Amino acid sequence: MKHLFLLFLLFSGVQIFAQSKENERFVFGFFAGLETQSLGVQPLDTREPEESAVQPGRLGMGSSIGFLARKQLWNGIFFQPALNVSYVRNQVNFRAEGGQKFRFLDAELPLHFVATNRRRSDFPLHGCIIFGGRFSWNFAETPSDLLNIAPERFALDLGLGAEIKLGRWRLQPAFVYSHGLNNLHHVENGRYDNIVGKMVRDKLSLRLSLWSIGK
């Protein structure tokens, strides 16, 4: 069912892009970003956090690339869906076994709204607020008999950025924080399953988007 749900969401995203070709108010672009990701691990043992049997490592670093579409809903309010791929690695430290790397190769479907300040339409720089949600699926496998992490991720996104006019082109640098909502701890037969509670993935990305508004 999870795979069917993923395919449905990705198909819906493709439909958004396909339908937008018939609507002149849609514009298309692409973006690239630098990603940082933190793993939140809830220990269930009674030790102090720094002495817990399972501890998250440092922030994971990675990158992302994808395509976006934009459609104006109201004056200064845009719907901005996207399809992208991101890659990042995080380490989890285990008391006896040491550190183990977990890879995250995500196909993501962000569904964002962008509010842009356009009080002065002749000014080349406008601030913007980005908000919405996303669904992603991790296609990278990290076989482990210690701890299992579920591939699906739901998140709420909030970002701040700017829209820069470059002739008929628009450049949008932005910071986007993605707060994980669902519990990623997939309880199976991991040796540390009984001492780990909830796990979440939070991400912060520096994203640079570019699109054309036409002639």
C-alpha positions as CSV (number, residue, x, y, z in Angstrom):
1,M,0.0,0.0,0.0
2,K,2.9,2.4,0.8
3,H,4.3,1.9,-2.7
4,L,0.9,2.5,-4.3
5,F,0.5,5.6,-2.3
6,L,3.9,6.9,-3.4
7,L,3.1,6.2,-7.1
8,F,-0.3,8.0,-6.7
9,L,1.4,11.1,-5.3
10,L,4.2,11.1,-8.0
11,F,1.5,10.6,-10.7
12,S,-0.4,13.5,-9.3
13,G,2.7,15.6,-9.4
14,V,3.3,14.6,-13.1
15,Q,-0.4,15.5,-13.8
16,I,0.2,19.0,-12.3
17,F,3.1,19.6,-14.7
18,A,1.2,18.1,-17.7
19,Q,-1.9,20.2,-17.1
20,S,0.1,23.3,-16.6
21,K,1.2,23.2,-20.3
22,E,-2.3,24.0,-21.2
23,N,-2.5,27.0,-18.9
24,E,-0.5,30.0,-19.9
25,R,-0.3,31.2,-16.3
26,F,1.9,28.3,-15.4
27,V,5.7,28.8,-15.7
28,F,8.4,26.2,-15.3
29,G,11.8,26.3,-13.8
30,F,14.4,24.2,-12.0
31,F,16.4,24.5,-8.8
32,A,19.4,23.1,-7.0
33,G,20.2,23.1,-3.3
34,L,22.5,22.2,-0.5
35,E,20.9,20.1,2.2
36,T,21.6,19.6,5.9
37,Q,19.7,16.9,7.8
38,S,19.5,16.0,11.5
39,L,18.2,12.8,12.9
40,G,16.2,13.0,16.1
41,V,16.4,9.8,18.2
42,Q,14.2,9.4,21.3
43,P,16.1,7.0,23.7
44,L,14.0,4.8,26.0
45,D,16.8,3.7,28.3
46,T,17.3,5.5,31.6
47,R,20.8,6.8,30.9
48,E,21.7,10.4,30.5
49,P,21.3,11.6,26.8
50,E,25.1,11.7,26.3
51,E,25.4,8.1,27.7
52,S,22.4,6.6,25.8
53,A,22.9,3.4,23.9
54,V,21.8,5.1,20.6
55,Q,22.8,8.7,19.7
56,P,22.5,10.6,16.5
57,G,25.7,11.9,14.9
58,R,26.5,15.3,13.5
59,L,24.4,17.0,10.8
60,G,24.3,15.1,7.5
61,M,25.3,17.1,4.4
62,G,24.0,16.6,0.9
63,S,22.4,18.2,-2.1
64,S,19.2,18.3,-4.2
65,I,18.1,19.1,-7.7
66,G,14.6,19.3,-9.3
67,F,12.0,21.0,-11.3
68,L,9.2,23.3,-10.3
69,A,6.1,24.9,-11.6
70,R,4.5,28.2,-10.6
71,K,1.0,29.5,-10.9
72,Q,-0.4,32.7,-9.5
73,L,-3.5,32.3,-7.4
74,W,-3.9,35.8,-6.2
75,N,-1.9,39.0,-6.3
76,G,1.5,38.0,-4.8
77,I,0.4,34.5,-3.9
78,F,1.7,31.5,-6.0
79,F,1.2,27.8,-5.9
80,Q,4.6,26.2,-6.5
81,P,4.7,22.3,-6.7
82,A,8.0,20.6,-7.4
83,L,9.6,17.2,-8.1
84,N,13.1,16.7,-6.9
85,V,15.7,14.2,-5.8
86,S,17.9,14.7,-2.7
87,Y,20.8,12.8,-1.2
88,V,22.3,13.0,2.2
89,R,24.0,10.7,4.7
90,N,23.7,10.6,8.5
91,Q,25.5,8.7,11.2
92,V,23.9,6.9,14.1
93,N,26.2,6.0,17.0
94,F,25.7,2.7,18.9
95,R,27.2,2.0,22.3
96,A,29.0,-1.2,21.4
97,E,29.1,-1.2,17.6
98,G,30.2,2.4,17.0
99,G,28.9,4.6,14.2
100,Q,26.9,3.4,11.3
101,K,26.1,5.5,8.2
102,F,22.5,5.7,6.9
103,R,21.9,6.9,3.4
104,F,18.9,8.8,2.2
105,L,18.2,9.0,-1.5
106,D,14.8,10.7,-1.6
107,A,12.3,11.3,-4.3
108,E,10.3,14.3,-3.0
109,L,7.1,16.0,-3.8
110,P,7.0,19.5,-2.2
111,L,3.7,21.3,-2.5
112,H,4.4,24.9,-1.6
113,F,2.7,28.3,-1.5
114,V,4.8,31.4,-2.0
115,A,3.7,34.8,-0.7
116,T,5.7,37.6,-2.4
117,N,5.8,41.2,-1.4
118,R,5.1,43.2,-4.5
119,R,4.1,46.6,-3.2
120,R,6.7,48.2,-5.5
121,S,6.4,46.4,-8.8
122,D,9.3,48.4,-10.3
123,F,11.8,47.2,-7.7
124,P,14.0,44.3,-8.8
125,L,14.1,42.6,-5.4
126,H,11.1,41.2,-3.5
127,G,11.0,39.2,-0.3
128,C,9.0,36.0,-0.1
129,I,7.7,33.5,2.4
130,I,7.4,29.8,1.4
131,F,5.1,27.5,3.3
132,G,3.5,24.1,2.6
133,G,4.3,20.4,3.0
134,R,6.0,17.5,1.3
135,F,6.1,13.8,1.0
136,S,9.3,11.8,0.2
137,W,10.4,8.2,-0.2
138,N,13.9,7.0,0.5
139,F,15.1,4.6,-2.2
140,A,18.5,4.0,-0.6
141,E,18.8,0.8,1.4
142,T,21.0,0.5,4.4
143,P,20.8,-3.1,5.6
144,S,21.2,-3.2,9.4
145,D,20.5,-5.6,12.2
146,L,20.8,-2.8,14.7
147,L,18.0,-0.3,13.7
148,N,15.5,0.1,10.9
149,I,14.4,3.4,9.5
150,A,11.1,3.6,7.5
151,P,11.5,5.1,3.9
152,E,8.4,7.4,3.9
153,R,8.6,10.9,5.3
154,F,5.9,13.6,5.7
155,A,6.9,17.1,6.7
156,L,5.8,20.7,7.0
157,D,8.0,23.3,5.3
158,L,8.6,27.0,6.0
159,G,11.1,29.2,4.2
160,L,12.3,32.7,3.6
161,G,13.7,34.0,0.4
162,A,13.9,36.7,-2.2
163,E,12.8,37.0,-5.8
164,I,15.2,38.8,-8.1
165,K,14.3,40.2,-11.5
166,L,16.8,39.5,-14.3
167,G,15.0,40.6,-17.4
168,R,12.5,37.9,-18.2
169,W,14.2,35.6,-15.8
170,R,13.5,35.2,-12.1
171,L,16.0,34.0,-9.5
172,Q,14.9,32.9,-6.1
173,P,17.4,32.1,-3.4
174,A,15.7,30.8,-0.2
175,F,16.3,28.9,3.0
176,V,13.7,26.2,3.6
177,Y,13.2,24.4,6.9
178,S,11.5,21.0,6.6
179,H,10.1,19.6,9.9
180,G,9.5,15.9,10.0
181,L,6.1,14.8,11.2
182,N,6.0,11.0,11.1
183,N,7.8,8.5,13.2
184,L,10.5,6.8,11.1
185,H,11.4,4.1,13.6
186,H,10.4,0.9,11.8
187,V,10.2,-1.8,14.5
188,E,11.3,-5.2,13.3
189,N,14.1,-7.3,14.7
190,G,16.7,-4.7,15.3
191,R,18.9,-5.2,18.3
192,Y,18.2,-1.7,19.5
193,D,14.5,-1.5,18.7
194,N,13.5,-1.9,22.3
195,I,15.5,1.1,23.5
196,V,14.6,3.6,20.7
197,G,11.3,5.4,20.5
198,K,10.4,8.0,18.0
199,M,12.8,9.0,15.2
200,V,12.4,12.1,12.9
201,R,14.3,13.7,10.1
202,D,14.5,17.5,10.0
203,K,16.1,19.2,7.0
204,L,17.4,22.7,6.2
205,S,18.2,23.6,2.6
206,L,19.7,26.5,0.8
207,R,17.9,26.5,-2.5
208,L,18.4,28.5,-5.7
209,S,15.5,28.5,-8.1
210,L,15.4,29.9,-11.7
211,W,12.5,30.3,-14.1
212,S,11.4,32.4,-17.0
213,I,8.2,34.4,-17.3
214,G,8.3,34.3,-21.1
215,K,8.5,37.1,-23.6
